[in-house]
Amino acid sequence: MSRLIRYTSGFANFLAILTIMVEVISGAVIFMLYTIVQEIQFILPTYWDLLVDVLAVLLIAAFLLTIALLYTPLYEFLPYVTKVFISSLLAIFALLGPIIIGMNYSKLGDTVFLQYAFLSIVIFIAEAMIFYIIYAIRGRKLLFVTRHRKALEEISDGLRRITRVVKEKKDLDLIVDASNRAFKSWELIVKHELIERWDLSRIIFQALFIAMAFYVAALAIIFNVANYDTLIVSATVALFIFIIVLALVDTVQSERMRAIIK
């Protein structure tokens, strides 16, 4: 088991280093694009389209690697600072790329790319603040968990004292059973809070994911991936399906939680 943990930890750190390397390379590509926009004699303008394609591939790879590090068991094997650094660096370059690309199009008289890039940053900041506040409020719930634990310890201590005096131990079965169920409920509360714990790396990534989803959808409209009628119909159908599926999943999860609590 210790060998498995050591190998898993090594693999997690390897992926973290690989992710940082991919992000740094994407930053270098963004710098090259910026020199082209500013007409600095560093990279020939003919390489613009190739560099944009390379940047898109690098950012997609960085997104996938970050998901693997933040939303799989590998998450537990990385230091907190490393996770925050990875998600922060990804956010900077993922949001800076559209700005540089938009600046190039604005020189040609098309400012719509720059406008959507700006809106992506606004969405990212707003979402990050919302998630941060929500997670901070959730963190305060741990105070109630601590109080619950202390109360359970006092109950257990009282039962031990009563056991020494009471002759009929069967009379204490109901109390002992209630105490055991209370400890189980405490474990469920702790697990729930630990799963949804306050984590800046996930907050940044979630906000970035929403901002990039908006930007990609905007690009789909700009480049006329599909006509507006098709987009509207598809989006409406997807909206209804999404709400229905989400409601069903939430209902199932709620029933499972009620069954566990009972």
N, C-alpha and C positions, 0 to 999 in steps of 0.2 A: 504493500500500500504506500509506504514512504517513497519507494522508487517511482511509483505512478504519479504521486504528488510532485516529486522533483521534476519528472519529465514534463508534466503538464505545466508547471511553473516556468520551466525553460521555454516551452513552446509559446506560452503567453507572452513572455518577454521578447522572444524572437519576432512574433507578430507585431508587437508594439514598436520595436525598432524598425521593422519593415514598413509599418504604417507611417512613422515619422519620416523615413527616407522618401517614400512616395509623396508625402505632403511637401517636403522641402524641394523635391524636384518640380512639383507643380508650381511652387513659389518661384523657382528659377524660370520656368516657362512664362509665368505671368510677367516677370521682369523683362523677358525678351519681347513679349507683346507690347509692353509699355514703351520700350525703346523704339519700336516701329511706329507707335502712335505719336510719339514725340519727335519722330524723324531723326533719331540719333543713329549715327552710322555704326551700328553694332550687328544687327541682323537684317538681311535683305527683306524688303516688304513682300517679296514673292513667297516667302515661307509663312506668311500669316495664316493661311487656311490650314496648313500642316500643323502649325503650333497650336491652333485652336482645337483641332482634332486630338492632338496629344494631351492637351490640358483636360479635355472632356474625359478621355480614357483614364487619366491619372486620378481625377477627382472621383470618378465612379469607383475605381479600385480602392481609393482611400475611404469612401463611404462604406463599402462592403467590409473592409478590414475593421473599420471602427465599430460597425454593427457586431461583428464577431467578437470584438474585445469587450464591448459594453453590455451585450445582451445574451451572452452565453456563460457557462460556468467559468470560462477563462477570466471573467471579470473579477473573481475573487482572488486571483493570483497576481494582480497588478497593484502597485502603490497608487494611492489616491491622486497624488501630484501628477503621475504619469498619465492617468486617464483624463484629467482635466487639461493637461498640456496637449494631448492628442486631439481632443474634441475642439479645443480653442484654436489650435493651429488650422484644423480643417475648416472651421467657421470663417476664419480670416481669409484664407485663400479662396474658399468656395464663394464668398460674397465679393471678394475683390476682383475675381475673374470676370464676372458680368459687367462690373464697372469699367474695366479696361476695354472690354469688347464694345460696350456701349459708347465709350469715348471715341473709338475708331469710327463707328457708324455715325456719330454726331458730326464728325468732320465732313461726312458726305451729305449732311443735311437731314439725316434720319435720327431723331432723338428718342424714338419710342423704346429702343433697347436700353438706353440710359435711364429712362423713366421707370421701366420695370425693374431694373437693377436697384434703383433708389428705393422703390417700394418694397423690394425683397429685404433690404436692410431694415426698413421701418418695421416690417412684419417680424423679422428676427428679434429685434430689440423688444418689441411689445410682447411677443410670446415668451421670450426669456424672462422678462420681468414677471409675467403672470405665473409661469411655472415656478419661478424662484419663490414667490410669495406663497403659493399653494404648498410647496414642499416645506417651507419654513413653518407654516401653520401646522402642517402634519407632524413636524418634529416635536411640537409642543405636546402632542398626544402621548409621547413617551413618559411625560410626567405622571399621567393617569395610570399608565402601565406600572410604573414604579410604586405608586401608592397601592395599587391592586396587589402587587407582590408582597409588600409589607403587611397588608391585611391578612393575606394567606399564611404568612409565616407566624403571625400572632395566633391565628386559628389553630395551626398545627401545634404550636407550643401549648395552647390551652388544652387541646385534646390529650397531649402527652401527660399533662398534670392530672386531668380527670381520670385517665386510664389507671393511674396508680390508686385511686380511691374507689372507683365503681367496681363492684363485684361482678355484676352481670355485664359482660363485655358485649353481648348482643344488643344491648340498649344503645350502644355507641355506633352500631353499624351504619345507621342512616346518616349520622353526623360525619363519619369517616368517608362514606360514599360522596356526600355533598362536598367535602373538602377535596377529595380526589378530582371531582368534576370541575371544581373551581381552579385547581392547578392546571388541568387540561385546557380550560378556557384561556387561562393566562398564557399558556404556550402558544395557542392560536393567535392571540393578540400580538405577541412578540414576533411571531413569524410573519404576520401580516405587515407589521410596521417595518420589519427588516427588509422585506421584499420591496416595499415602496419607500425606502429611506431616502433622505435628502441627499442628493448627489449632483454636484454642479456639472460634472462631465455629461451626464444624461440630460440635464436641463438644456445645456448648450446644444447638444446633438438634436434633441427633439425640436427645439426652436429652429435650428438650421434646416432640418428635414422639411418642416412646414414652409419655410421661406423658399427653399429650392423647389418644392412642389409647385408653389405659386409661379416661380420664374419659368419652370419647364412648361407649365400650362400656358403661360403668356407666349413663350416661343412657339408653341403649337399653333396659337392663333396668328402670330405674326407671319409665320412661314406657310400658313394655310394648309396645314397637314390634312385638314378636312374642312368642308365648307361650314358656314355658321349654322345652317339648319341641322346638319348631321351632328355637330358638336353639341348643340342645345338639346337635341333629342337624346343623344348618348349620355350627356351629363344628367339629364332628368331621370332617365332610367337607372343610371348608376346611383343617383341619390336615393331613390326609393329602395333599391336593393340593399344599399349600404345601411340605411336606417332599419330595415326589416331584419337583416342579418345581425346587426348590432343589438337590437332589442331582444332577439332570440338568444344570443350568446349571453347577454346580461341576465336574462331570466333563468337560464340554466345554471349560471354561476351563482346567482342569488339563492336558488333552491338548494344547491349543493352546500352553500355556507349555512343555510338554515338547518339542513339535515345534520351537518357536523356539530353545530352549536347545540342542537337538541340532544 
